[in-house]
Amino acid sequence: MEKQKLNDLIITCVRQVLEEAASGHSVNITNESKLYGSGGLLDSLSLVRLIADVEEEIYQKTHKTITLADEKAMSQKNSPFKSIISLSDYIEKLLTE
């Protein structure tokens, strides 16, 4: 999957999660947007929803099943859930394995 298309997919999913959570966020979401943690767009429940949505969208687009929240992801020094870019980088790795 092309990198920009992957970034766009994640951004679309983040927007949907924020809308469903009625969080009131009206920020411009970019590739550099922070997802989770201090100053992030998502709380823990919204992050879980994002993970499920992204996994489903990836399957719909590529017919590949990936698992984003597993021991491998959680044990990394730099969290793949830190930003749009870090998540797309992690997904790229999973898709090429």
A tleap script that builds the chain and sets N, CA, C and O, in Angstrom:
source leaprc.protein.ff14SB
mol = sequence {
  NMET GLU LYS GLN LYS LEU ASN ASP LEU ILE
  ILE THR CYS VAL ARG GLN VAL LEU GLU GLU
  ALA ALA SER GLY HIE SER VAL ASN ILE THR
  ASN GLU SER LYS LEU TYR GLY SER GLY GLY
  LEU LEU ASP SER LEU SER LEU VAL ARG LEU
  ILE ALA ASP VAL GLU GLU GLU ILE TYR GLN
  LYS THR HIE LYS THR ILE THR LEU ALA ASP
  GLU LYS ALA MET SER GLN LYS ASN SER PRO
  PHE LYS SER ILE ILE SER LEU SER ASP TYR
  ILE GLU LYS LEU LEU THR CGLU
}
set mol.1.N position { 0.848 -1.176 0.000 }
set mol.1.CA position { 0.000 0.000 0.000 }
set mol.1.C position { 0.894 1.239 0.000 }
set mol.1.O position { 1.853 1.324 0.768 }
set mol.2.N position { 0.578 2.175 -0.847 }
set mol.2.CA position { 1.337 3.414 -0.976 }
set mol.2.C position { 1.296 4.193 0.349 }
set mol.2.O position { 0.267 4.248 1.022 }
set mol.3.N position { 2.452 4.797 0.708 }
set mol.3.CA position { 2.596 5.488 1.999 }
set mol.3.C position { 1.551 6.589 2.201 }
set mol.3.O position { 0.931 6.649 3.263 }
set mol.4.N position { 1.345 7.452 1.218 }
set mol.4.CA position { 0.384 8.543 1.393 }
set mol.4.C position { -1.038 8.013 1.522 }
set mol.4.O position { -1.838 8.566 2.277 }
set mol.5.N position { -1.361 6.949 0.793 }
set mol.5.CA position { -2.696 6.354 0.926 }
set mol.5.C position { -2.884 5.770 2.323 }
set mol.5.O position { -3.970 5.844 2.897 }
set mol.6.N position { -1.830 5.198 2.854 }
set mol.6.CA position { -1.884 4.665 4.211 }
set mol.6.C position { -2.071 5.790 5.220 }
set mol.6.O position { -2.890 5.676 6.132 }
set mol.7.N position { -1.318 6.873 5.063 }
set mol.7.CA position { -1.484 8.036 5.944 }
set mol.7.C position { -2.907 8.587 5.862 }
set mol.7.O position { -3.520 8.899 6.882 }
set mol.8.N position { -3.424 8.702 4.637 }
set mol.8.CA position { -4.790 9.213 4.443 }
set mol.8.C position { -5.823 8.302 5.102 }
set mol.8.O position { -6.790 8.782 5.694 }
set mol.9.N position { -5.620 6.997 5.000 }
set mol.9.CA position { -6.531 6.033 5.623 }
set mol.9.C position { -6.557 6.252 7.141 }
set mol.9.O position { -7.626 6.277 7.749 }
set mol.10.N position { -5.383 6.409 7.742 }
set mol.10.CA position { -5.300 6.614 9.194 }
set mol.10.C position { -5.959 7.936 9.576 }
set mol.10.O position { -6.703 7.992 10.555 }
set mol.11.N position { -5.698 8.990 8.825 }
set mol.11.CA position { -6.298 10.295 9.116 }
set mol.11.C position { -7.826 10.210 9.039 }
set mol.11.O position { -8.523 10.761 9.891 }
set mol.12.N position { -8.334 9.530 8.036 }
set mol.12.CA position { -9.786 9.357 7.907 }
set mol.12.C position { -10.344 8.615 9.109 }
set mol.12.O position { -11.387 8.993 9.642 }
set mol.13.N position { -9.665 7.567 9.539 }
set mol.13.CA position { -10.129 6.806 10.701 }
set mol.13.C position { -10.076 7.651 11.977 }
set mol.13.O position { -10.975 7.561 12.813 }
set mol.14.N position { -9.034 8.467 12.133 }
set mol.14.CA position { -8.939 9.347 13.307 }
set mol.14.C position { -10.107 10.324 13.312 }
set mol.14.O position { -10.735 10.537 14.349 }
set mol.15.N position { -10.398 10.915 12.168 }
set mol.15.CA position { -11.533 11.858 12.083 }
set mol.15.C position { -12.835 11.172 12.496 }
set mol.15.O position { -13.628 11.740 13.247 }
set mol.16.N position { -13.054 9.952 12.006 }
set mol.16.CA position { -14.281 9.221 12.337 }
set mol.16.C position { -14.369 8.930 13.831 }
set mol.16.O position { -15.428 9.082 14.440 }
set mol.17.N position { -13.258 8.514 14.410 }
set mol.17.CA position { -13.246 8.224 15.849 }
set mol.17.C position { -13.547 9.483 16.645 }
set mol.17.O position { -14.326 9.440 17.597 }
set mol.18.N position { -12.946 10.595 16.271 }
set mol.18.CA position { -13.191 11.857 16.986 }
set mol.18.C position { -14.641 12.308 16.836 }
set mol.18.O position { -15.240 12.805 17.790 }
set mol.19.N position { -15.200 12.138 15.650 }
set mol.19.CA position { -16.610 12.498 15.431 }
set mol.19.C position { -17.532 11.622 16.270 }
set mol.19.O position { -18.477 12.123 16.880 }
set mol.20.N position { -17.267 10.325 16.304 }
set mol.20.CA position { -18.106 9.403 17.073 }
set mol.20.C position { -18.006 9.661 18.567 }
set mol.20.O position { -18.971 9.474 19.308 }
set mol.21.N position { -16.827 10.091 18.999 }
set mol.21.CA position { -16.631 10.369 20.423 }
set mol.21.C position { -17.186 11.731 20.807 }
set mol.21.O position { -17.216 12.082 21.986 }
set mol.22.N position { -17.626 12.501 19.814 }
set mol.22.CA position { -18.141 13.852 20.043 }
set mol.22.C position { -17.170 14.632 20.920 }
set mol.22.O position { -17.558 15.307 21.874 }
set mol.23.N position { -15.891 14.515 20.561 }
set mol.23.CA position { -14.837 15.117 21.372 }
set mol.23.C position { -14.725 16.617 21.200 }
set mol.23.O position { -14.081 17.292 22.004 }
set mol.24.N position { -15.340 17.135 20.170 }
set mol.24.CA position { -15.260 18.563 19.935 }
set mol.24.C position { -13.973 19.000 19.269 }
set mol.24.O position { -13.769 20.192 19.034 }
set mol.25.N position { -13.096 18.046 18.958 }
set mol.25.CA position { -11.848 18.387 18.268 }
set mol.25.C position { -12.161 18.894 16.869 }
set mol.25.O position { -12.833 18.215 16.092 }
set mol.26.N position { -11.690 20.048 16.559 }
set mol.26.CA position { -11.831 20.565 15.203 }
set mol.26.C position { -10.453 20.956 14.690 }
set mol.26.O position { -10.292 21.957 13.991 }
set mol.27.N position { -9.469 20.152 15.049 }
set mol.27.CA position { -8.092 20.428 14.658 }
set mol.27.C position { -7.821 19.911 13.258 }
set mol.27.O position { -8.503 19.014 12.762 }
set mol.28.N position { -6.824 20.489 12.639 }
set mol.28.CA position { -6.363 20.018 11.349 }
set mol.28.C position { -5.471 18.805 11.599 }
set mol.28.O position { -4.428 18.925 12.242 }
set mol.29.N position { -5.867 17.664 11.106 }
set mol.29.CA position { -5.105 16.437 11.317 }
set mol.29.C position { -4.163 16.254 10.135 }
set mol.29.O position { -4.589 16.213 8.980 }
set mol.30.N position { -2.869 16.144 10.447 }
set mol.30.CA position { -1.844 15.984 9.426 }
set mol.30.C position { -1.040 14.709 9.707 }
set mol.30.O position { -1.262 14.030 10.710 }
set mol.31.N position { -0.113 14.400 8.813 }
set mol.31.CA position { 0.749 13.234 9.006 }
set mol.31.C position { 1.542 13.319 10.305 }
set mol.31.O position { 1.898 12.287 10.874 }
set mol.32.N position { 1.823 14.518 10.780 }
set mol.32.CA position { 2.612 14.707 11.995 }
set mol.32.C position { 1.764 14.768 13.268 }
set mol.32.O position { 2.313 14.869 14.365 }
set mol.33.N position { 0.461 14.710 13.141 }
set mol.33.CA position { -0.421 14.815 14.313 }
set mol.33.C position { -0.117 13.727 15.328 }
set mol.33.O position { 0.078 12.562 14.981 }
set mol.34.N position { -0.083 14.134 16.584 }
set mol.34.CA position { 0.157 13.212 17.678 }
set mol.34.C position { -1.151 12.484 17.992 }
set mol.34.O position { -2.196 13.112 18.163 }
set mol.35.N position { -1.081 11.159 18.067 }
set mol.35.CA position { -2.290 10.375 18.300 }
set mol.35.C position { -2.586 10.153 19.771 }
set mol.35.O position { -3.690 10.437 20.237 }
set mol.36.N position { -1.593 9.640 20.512 }
set mol.36.CA position { -1.854 9.195 21.870 }
set mol.36.C position { -0.713 9.631 22.777 }
set mol.36.O position { 0.441 9.722 22.358 }
set mol.37.N position { -1.061 9.893 24.013 }
set mol.37.CA position { -0.065 10.339 24.980 }
set mol.37.C position { -0.278 11.812 25.263 }
set mol.37.O position { -1.304 12.384 24.896 }
set mol.38.N position { 0.681 12.413 25.907 }
set mol.38.CA position { 0.584 13.816 26.273 }
set mol.38.C position { 0.397 14.677 25.026 }
set mol.38.O position { 1.239 14.676 24.129 }
set mol.39.N position { -0.714 15.410 24.980 }
set mol.39.CA position { -1.003 16.273 23.845 }
set mol.39.C position { -1.584 15.553 22.638 }
set mol.39.O position { -1.755 16.157 21.578 }
set mol.40.N position { -1.892 14.262 22.790 }
set mol.40.CA position { -2.446 13.495 21.681 }
set mol.40.C position { -3.932 13.750 21.477 }
set mol.40.O position { -4.623 14.245 22.367 }
set mol.41.N position { -4.402 13.406 20.297 }
set mol.41.CA position { -5.806 13.605 19.946 }
set mol.41.C position { -6.743 12.601 20.616 }
set mol.41.O position { -7.925 12.884 20.809 }
set mol.42.N position { -6.208 11.417 20.974 }
set mol.42.CA position { -7.061 10.320 21.421 }
set mol.42.C position { -6.836 9.952 22.882 }
set mol.42.O position { -5.715 10.007 23.388 }
set mol.43.N position { -7.925 9.575 23.547 }
set mol.43.CA position { -7.798 8.963 24.864 }
set mol.43.C position { -7.701 7.447 24.651 }
set mol.43.O position { -7.721 6.988 23.509 }
set mol.44.N position { -7.600 6.679 25.711 }
set mol.44.CA position { -7.372 5.237 25.569 }
set mol.44.C position { -8.533 4.532 24.865 }
set mol.44.O position { -8.296 3.642 24.049 }
set mol.45.N position { -9.755 4.899 25.153 }
set mol.45.CA position { -10.904 4.271 24.507 }
set mol.45.C position { -10.945 4.608 23.011 }
set mol.45.O position { -11.234 3.745 22.182 }
set mol.46.N position { -10.660 5.841 22.684 }
set mol.46.CA position { -10.622 6.249 21.278 }
set mol.46.C position { -9.488 5.555 20.529 }
set mol.46.O position { -9.629 5.235 19.349 }
set mol.47.N position { -8.370 5.320 21.203 }
set mol.47.CA position { -7.251 4.613 20.578 }
set mol.47.C position { -7.654 3.180 20.241 }
set mol.47.O position { -7.320 2.677 19.168 }
set mol.48.N position { -8.360 2.529 21.141 }
set mol.48.CA position { -8.828 1.161 20.885 }
set mol.48.C position { -9.742 1.141 19.663 }
set mol.48.O position { -9.635 0.259 18.811 }
set mol.49.N position { -10.633 2.114 19.587 }
set mol.49.CA position { -11.539 2.202 18.434 }
set mol.49.C position { -10.756 2.439 17.137 }
set mol.49.O position { -11.048 1.835 16.105 }
set mol.50.N position { -9.754 3.329 17.207 }
set mol.50.CA position { -8.924 3.600 16.033 }
set mol.50.C position { -8.217 2.334 15.569 }
set mol.50.O position { -8.191 2.043 14.373 }
set mol.51.N position { -7.653 1.592 16.485 }
set mol.51.CA position { -6.945 0.357 16.136 }
set mol.51.C position { -7.877 -0.598 15.404 }
set mol.51.O position { -7.513 -1.149 14.365 }
set mol.52.N position { -9.074 -0.795 15.940 }
set mol.52.CA position { -10.041 -1.696 15.299 }
set mol.52.C position { -10.437 -1.187 13.915 }
set mol.52.O position { -10.521 -1.967 12.966 }
set mol.53.N position { -10.677 0.099 13.801 }
set mol.53.CA position { -11.072 0.685 12.516 }
set mol.53.C position { -9.963 0.563 11.476 }
set mol.53.O position { -10.225 0.202 10.329 }
set mol.54.N position { -8.735 0.859 11.868 }
set mol.54.CA position { -7.613 0.794 10.937 }
set mol.54.C position { -7.373 -0.650 10.497 }
set mol.54.O position { -7.147 -0.904 9.314 }
set mol.55.N position { -7.420 -1.590 11.432 }
set mol.55.CA position { -7.252 -3.004 11.065 }
set mol.55.C position { -8.302 -3.432 10.047 }
set mol.55.O position { -7.992 -4.140 9.089 }
set mol.56.N position { -9.537 -3.005 10.253 }
set mol.56.CA position { -10.620 -3.351 9.331 }
set mol.56.C position { -10.416 -2.709 7.956 }
set mol.56.O position { -10.595 -3.366 6.931 }
set mol.57.N position { -10.048 -1.442 7.936 }
set mol.57.CA position { -9.815 -0.743 6.663 }
set mol.57.C position { -8.650 -1.357 5.893 }
set mol.57.O position { -8.714 -1.501 4.672 }
set mol.58.N position { -7.596 -1.715 6.603 }
set mol.58.CA position { -6.452 -2.367 5.956 }
set mol.58.C position { -6.902 -3.686 5.329 }
set mol.58.O position { -6.523 -4.003 4.201 }
set mol.59.N position { -7.703 -4.447 6.058 }
set mol.59.CA position { -8.194 -5.710 5.510 }
set mol.59.C position { -9.055 -5.463 4.267 }
set mol.59.O position { -8.916 -6.166 3.266 }
set mol.60.N position { -9.936 -4.475 4.329 }
set mol.60.CA position { -10.808 -4.174 3.191 }
set mol.60.C position { -10.007 -3.766 1.956 }
set mol.60.O position { -10.379 -4.108 0.834 }
set mol.61.N position { -8.918 -3.043 2.158 }
set mol.61.CA position { -8.135 -2.528 1.031 }
set mol.61.C position { -7.087 -3.518 0.516 }
set mol.61.O position { -6.778 -3.528 -0.676 }
set mol.62.N position { -6.540 -4.352 1.411 }
set mol.62.CA position { -5.424 -5.221 1.017 }
set mol.62.C position { -5.735 -6.714 1.123 }
set mol.62.O position { -4.987 -7.542 0.602 }
set mol.63.N position { -6.821 -7.057 1.785 }
set mol.63.CA position { -7.174 -8.450 2.076 }
set mol.63.C position { -6.120 -9.134 2.934 }
set mol.63.O position { -5.975 -10.356 2.901 }
set mol.64.N position { -5.382 -8.334 3.706 }
set mol.64.CA position { -4.393 -8.856 4.650 }
set mol.64.C position { -4.867 -8.526 6.056 }
set mol.64.O position { -5.330 -7.418 6.326 }
set mol.65.N position { -4.745 -9.492 6.937 }
set mol.65.CA position { -5.110 -9.298 8.330 }
set mol.65.C position { -3.866 -8.900 9.108 }
set mol.65.O position { -2.849 -9.592 9.075 }
set mol.66.N position { -3.960 -7.771 9.809 }
set mol.66.CA position { -2.869 -7.334 10.677 }
set mol.66.C position { -3.414 -7.136 12.083 }
set mol.66.O position { -4.605 -6.899 12.280 }
set mol.67.N position { -2.516 -7.240 13.053 }
set mol.67.CA position { -2.868 -6.983 14.444 }
set mol.67.C position { -1.962 -5.869 14.940 }
set mol.67.O position { -0.748 -6.041 15.046 }
set mol.68.N position { -2.565 -4.726 15.242 }
set mol.68.CA position { -1.784 -3.559 15.645 }
set mol.68.C position { -1.438 -3.555 17.132 }
set mol.68.O position { -0.356 -3.109 17.514 }
set mol.69.N position { -2.335 -4.041 17.959 }
set mol.69.CA position { -2.105 -4.004 19.409 }
set mol.69.C position { -1.723 -5.397 19.897 }
set mol.69.O position { -2.564 -6.166 20.362 }
set mol.70.N position { -0.460 -5.692 19.781 }
set mol.70.CA position { 0.037 -6.972 20.267 }
set mol.70.C position { 1.324 -6.740 21.051 }
set mol.70.O position { 1.764 -5.602 21.219 }
set mol.71.N position { 1.916 -7.820 21.522 }
set mol.71.CA position { 3.125 -7.713 22.338 }
set mol.71.C position { 4.251 -7.009 21.586 }
set mol.71.O position { 5.013 -6.239 22.170 }
set mol.72.N position { 4.349 -7.280 20.291 }
set mol.72.CA position { 5.391 -6.657 19.469 }
set mol.72.C position { 5.248 -5.132 19.466 }
set mol.72.O position { 6.231 -4.409 19.628 }
set mol.73.N position { 4.024 -4.656 19.281 }
set mol.73.CA position { 3.784 -3.207 19.252 }
set mol.73.C position { 4.026 -2.578 20.619 }
set mol.73.O position { 4.622 -1.505 20.720 }
set mol.74.N position { 3.565 -3.243 21.660 }
set mol.74.CA position { 3.656 -2.674 23.002 }
set mol.74.C position { 5.074 -2.693 23.570 }
set mol.74.O position { 5.394 -1.924 24.476 }
set mol.75.N position { 5.920 -3.571 23.038 }
set mol.75.CA position { 7.273 -3.686 23.576 }
set mol.75.C position { 8.288 -2.797 22.861 }
set mol.75.O position { 9.460 -2.785 23.235 }
set mol.76.N position { 7.867 -2.066 21.856 }
set mol.76.CA position { 8.787 -1.200 21.123 }
set mol.76.C position { 9.195 0.004 21.963 }
set mol.76.O position { 8.418 0.524 22.763 }
set mol.77.N position { 10.434 0.429 21.756 }
set mol.77.CA position { 10.945 1.595 22.483 }
set mol.77.C position { 10.118 2.835 22.160 }
set mol.77.O position { 9.764 3.602 23.055 }
set mol.78.N position { 9.812 3.028 20.872 }
set mol.78.CA position { 8.977 4.147 20.429 }
set mol.78.C position { 7.624 3.598 20.010 }
set mol.78.O position { 7.538 2.792 19.082 }
set mol.79.N position { 6.590 4.018 20.671 }
set mol.79.CA position { 5.243 3.514 20.416 }
set mol.79.C position { 4.800 3.789 18.985 }
set mol.79.O position { 4.965 4.903 18.489 }
set mol.80.N position { 4.239 2.784 18.318 }
set mol.80.CA position { 3.699 3.017 16.982 }
set mol.80.C position { 2.440 3.888 17.013 }
set mol.80.O position { 1.974 4.340 15.967 }
set mol.81.N position { 1.897 4.121 18.191 }
set mol.81.CA position { 0.670 4.906 18.332 }
set mol.81.C position { 0.948 6.360 18.707 }
set mol.81.O position { 0.034 7.090 19.091 }
set mol.82.N position { 2.184 6.773 18.598 }
set mol.82.CA position { 2.568 8.134 18.963 }
set mol.82.C position { 2.018 9.159 17.972 }
set mol.82.O position { 1.538 10.217 18.380 }
set mol.83.N position { 2.085 8.851 16.664 }
set mol.83.CA position { 1.651 9.812 15.645 }
set mol.83.C position { 1.136 9.071 14.418 }
set mol.83.O position { 1.256 7.850 14.315 }
set mol.84.N position { 0.563 9.829 13.494 }
set mol.84.CA position { 0.104 9.252 12.231 }
set mol.84.C position { 1.276 8.577 11.520 }
set mol.84.O position { 1.149 7.449 11.045 }
set mol.85.N position { 2.400 9.256 11.448 }
set mol.85.CA position { 3.572 8.716 10.742 }
set mol.85.C position { 4.093 7.451 11.408 }
set mol.85.O position { 4.388 6.472 10.722 }
set mol.86.N position { 4.211 7.454 12.731 }
set mol.86.CA position { 4.729 6.260 13.404 }
set mol.86.C position { 3.791 5.070 13.201 }
set mol.86.O position { 4.246 3.936 13.059 }
set mol.87.N position { 2.492 5.327 13.189 }
set mol.87.CA position { 1.540 4.238 12.963 }
set mol.87.C position { 1.623 3.732 11.530 }
set mol.87.O position { 1.590 2.522 11.304 }
set mol.88.N position { 1.730 4.626 10.568 }
set mol.88.CA position { 1.819 4.179 9.175 }
set mol.88.C position { 3.134 3.434 8.924 }
set mol.88.O position { 3.156 2.466 8.164 }
set mol.89.N position { 4.219 3.868 9.547 }
set mol.89.CA position { 5.493 3.144 9.435 }
set mol.89.C position { 5.352 1.727 9.982 }
set mol.89.O position { 5.835 0.769 9.378 }
set mol.90.N position { 4.691 1.602 11.124 }
set mol.90.CA position { 4.504 0.292 11.742 }
set mol.90.C position { 3.622 -0.596 10.859 }
set mol.90.O position { 3.910 -1.780 10.682 }
set mol.91.N position { 2.568 -0.035 10.318 }
set mol.91.CA position { 1.677 -0.813 9.444 }
set mol.91.C position { 2.421 -1.269 8.192 }
set mol.91.O position { 2.234 -2.395 7.732 }
set mol.92.N position { 3.255 -0.408 7.647 }
set mol.92.CA position { 4.057 -0.794 6.474 }
set mol.92.C position { 4.919 -2.012 6.790 }
set mol.92.O position { 5.013 -2.937 5.982 }
set mol.93.N position { 5.542 -2.014 7.954 }
set mol.93.CA position { 6.356 -3.167 8.364 }
set mol.93.C position { 5.502 -4.430 8.432 }
set mol.93.O position { 5.900 -5.487 7.943 }
set mol.94.N position { 4.323 -4.308 9.044 }
set mol.94.CA position { 3.450 -5.475 9.186 }
set mol.94.C position { 3.000 -5.997 7.831 }
set mol.94.O position { 2.911 -7.209 7.636 }
set mol.95.N position { 2.718 -5.113 6.903 }
set mol.95.CA position { 2.236 -5.524 5.595 }
set mol.95.C position { 3.324 -6.183 4.742 }
set mol.95.O position { 3.020 -6.952 3.830 }
set mol.96.N position { 4.581 -5.883 5.037 }
set mol.96.CA position { 5.655 -6.471 4.246 }
set mol.96.C position { 6.238 -7.736 4.876 }
set mol.96.O position { 7.077 -8.402 4.270 }
set mol.97.N position { 5.801 -8.063 6.071 }
set mol.97.CA position { 6.292 -9.283 6.741 }
set mol.97.C position { 5.670 -10.517 6.141 }
set mol.97.O position { 5.964 -11.630 6.576 }
savepdb mol mol.pdb
quit
